[in-house]
Amino acid sequence: MFSLRLRQLREQQHKRQADVAAHLGCSVKTYNRYESGQTVPRLKTLIALADYYQVSLDDLSGRKKQ
């Protein structure tokens, strides 16, 4: 699940939601909605998140390689 993977990446890198939100240029409330699964970010934001965490979009989404 995307929201769980997003939280795992953030916690692995010892970041706060406020840190990631500031990098994305969004509110903490908006970022919290991504992690709680209430909303899914747009593609532009997904790419920014993948760059921030230095992972591929597949890894960000939790997609397993076949």
CORKAGI-V127719 format. One line per field, one symbol per residue. phi: phi as a letter, one per 20 degrees, with the letter a starting at -180 (. if undefined). psi: psi as a letter, one per 30 degrees, with the letter a starting at -180 (. if undefined). A space follows every 50 residues. Layout:
phi->???
psi->???
This chain:
phi->.gfffffgffffeldegfffgfffmcfffffgfffenfbdffggffffff ffelcffffgfnfefe
psi->keeeeeeeeeeeghlleeeeeeefhlleeeeeeeffgflklleeeeeeee eefhlleeeefgkkk.
